[in-house]
Amino acid sequence: MDKKIQFIFRLYDVDRDGFISSTDLEAIFRLLINTSIKDDELTFIAKTFINEYSGNKDGRISMDDFTKLISHSFTELH
């Protein structure tokens, strides 16, 4: 499971700095979401998500934050 989580984390860490930032999420959203959404709306969504799930509220999600988020999501499904 750890290797799968690490792999997914690396997919979201677009700039490869070891953290998922709102900029990383915006890039992913652009790939996945219809381009009719305005830039400022995507920025708001990405920043809101990061602020919600950043463990120490530093504006980015660490591997530890991500692991907790994913693990919590899996336990809720079962």
N, C-alpha and C positions, 0 to 999 in steps of 0.2 A: 504494500500500500504506500509506503514512504516514497518509493521510486516513482510511482504514478503521480503522487502529489507534487513531487519535485519537477517532474516533466510538465505538468499543467502550469505550475508556477512560472517555469521558464518561458512557456508560451505567452503568458500575460506580461512578463517582464521584457517588454519590447526593446528598451534601451540597454538591457543587460547590466544594470547597475546593482542588482541584488535586491531590488524592491519593486513593488508595483505602485506606480504613481498615477495621479489622475491623467497625466499625459499618456501613459501607457494604455490606460483604459479607453481614453478617447480614440487612440489608434485602433484598438480592437473593435470598439463600437462602430467606427467608420467602415470596417470590413464586414460587420455583421448586420448593421441596421441600414434601412433605407436612407439614401442621401438627402431626402426631403427634410430631415430634422436639422434645425439650425445649429450652427456651431456653438452658440451660447447655451442652447439647451443640452447638448452633449456634454459641454464643460460642466454645467450644473449637476447633471446626473453623475458624472464621473467623480467630481469633488464630493458630492453627497455620499456616494458609496465609500470612498476612501475615508472620509471623516467618520463614518459609521463603524468601519471595521479595522481601522488603524488602532492597534493595541495601546500605543502610547500617545496617540493623537498628534503624530508628527507629520501628517499629510502623506503618508505612504504606508504600504502594507509589506511587512517583512515576511520571510518564509515562515517564521513562527506564527505570526498572525494568520497567514493563509492556511497553515496546517490546522490551527484551531477552528477556523471558519469551515473548512472542508470536513473535518472530523465531526464537528457539531451538526453539519448538514446531513451527513450520512447517518448519524445516530437518530436524528429526527425522522428519517425515512423508515427506519426499522422499528 
